[in-house]
Amino acid sequence: MEHSSDVTLALADASSFDVFKQELKASFSVAVVETFGAVEPSLIPSDGDIEKSLTAPDAVVYHILLDGVKVGGAIVTIDESTQQNALDLFYLLPSTLGRGVGYRAWKAIEQAYPKTRVWVTHTPYFEKRNIHFYVNKCGFKIVSFYNRYYPLPDEEERGSKAHKLEFFGFEKVMM
């Protein structure tokens, strides 16, 4: 499928983080409503969780642009020593879904970090669109199933929200 529109990345600065959080939460709400019939706040990343990703050491925050107009965002964490890098958060505005924008944005992220040996990410088990995107479009493999018996590695509290949700962990080994 040929696309005439241009997808690019632009570095985001702290002054745009509040809007980034609002757009990310609105984007994530779409899948929650589709799956559960209503917005369940516990299934949407909290401001604190998003802030933690935005301000993490080695985090790089991007706006995703379509023909120069912001249509989404991504947070990646880059480990210069191991080159095992993480896609922490990724979202598109609902109006852009199904047009190949996510795939082209992901390719732009890959191109921005050509030394990456392995990309890692995760998504909630109920996010079928994301699972399809990462596995069938972007070439990730499912490598983990996080749940109350096998928690996400970075969770500090046993009672936190992430322990109540189930996530798939993905890896993409780069050649």
Backbone hydrogen bonds, N-H to C=O, Kabsch-Sander energy under -0.5 kcal/mol:
donor,donor_aa,acceptor,acceptor_aa,energy
8,T,6,D,-0.5
8,T,65,L,-2.2
10,A,63,H,-2.1
12,A,61,V,-2.8
16,S,13,D,-2.4
17,F,14,A,-1.4
20,F,16,S,-2.3
21,K,17,F,-2.6
22,Q,18,D,-2.0
23,E,19,V,-2.8
24,L,20,F,-2.6
25,K,21,K,-2.5
26,A,22,Q,-2.2
27,S,23,E,-2.6
28,F,24,L,-2.8
29,S,25,K,-1.8
30,V,26,A,-0.9
30,V,27,S,-0.8
31,A,27,S,-0.7
32,V,28,F,-1.4
33,V,29,S,-2.7
34,E,30,V,-2.5
35,T,31,A,-2.2
36,F,32,V,-3.4
37,G,33,V,-2.3
40,E,38,A,-0.6
43,L,40,E,-2.7
44,I,41,P,-1.4
50,I,46,S,-2.6
51,E,47,D,-3.0
52,K,48,G,-2.2
53,S,49,D,-1.6
54,L,50,I,-2.8
55,T,51,E,-2.1
56,A,53,S,-0.8
59,A,56,A,-1.9
60,V,76,V,-3.1
62,Y,74,A,-3.2
63,H,10,A,-3.2
64,I,72,G,-2.5
65,L,8,T,-3.1
65,L,63,H,-0.6
66,L,69,V,-3.0
67,D,6,D,-3.4
67,D,65,L,-0.6
69,V,66,L,-1.7
71,V,64,I,-3.3
72,G,64,I,-1.0
73,G,91,Y,-2.0
74,A,62,Y,-2.1
75,I,89,L,-2.8
76,V,60,V,-2.5
77,T,86,A,-2.5
78,I,58,D,-2.2
78,I,76,V,-0.5
79,D,77,T,-0.6
80,E,78,I,-0.9
83,Q,79,D,-3.0
85,N,83,Q,-0.9
85,N,118,V,-2.3
86,A,77,T,-2.5
87,L,120,V,-2.8
88,D,75,I,-2.2
88,D,86,A,-0.9
89,L,75,I,-1.4
91,Y,73,G,-2.7
93,L,71,V,-3.4
96,T,93,L,-2.4
97,L,94,P,-1.3
99,R,96,T,-1.1
101,V,96,T,-0.5
104,R,100,G,-2.0
105,A,101,V,-2.5
106,W,102,G,-2.7
107,K,103,Y,-2.5
108,A,104,R,-1.8
109,I,105,A,-2.0
110,E,106,W,-2.6
111,Q,107,K,-2.5
112,A,108,A,-1.6
113,Y,109,I,-0.9
113,Y,110,E,-1.0
116,T,113,Y,-1.7
117,R,83,Q,-2.6
118,V,83,Q,-1.7
119,W,172,K,-2.4
120,V,85,N,-2.1
121,T,170,F,-1.7
123,T,168,F,-1.8
125,Y,166,E,-2.9
127,E,124,P,-1.8
128,K,126,F,-1.9
131,I,127,E,-2.5
132,H,128,K,-2.6
133,F,129,R,-2.3
134,Y,130,N,-3.1
135,V,131,I,-2.5
136,N,132,H,-1.9
137,K,132,H,-1.1
137,K,133,F,-1.0
138,C,133,F,-2.2
139,G,135,V,-0.6
140,F,134,Y,-3.0
141,K,171,E,-2.9
143,V,169,G,-3.0
144,S,169,G,-1.4
146,Y,167,F,-2.9
147,N,150,Y,-1.4
150,Y,147,N,-0.7
155,E,152,L,-1.6
160,S,157,E,-1.5
163,H,160,S,-1.2
164,K,160,S,-0.6
164,K,161,K,-1.5
165,L,161,K,-1.2
167,F,146,Y,-2.0
168,F,123,T,-2.8
169,G,144,S,-2.4
170,F,121,T,-3.2
171,E,141,K,-2.1
172,K,119,W,-2.4
174,M,117,R,-2.8
174,M,172,K,-0.5
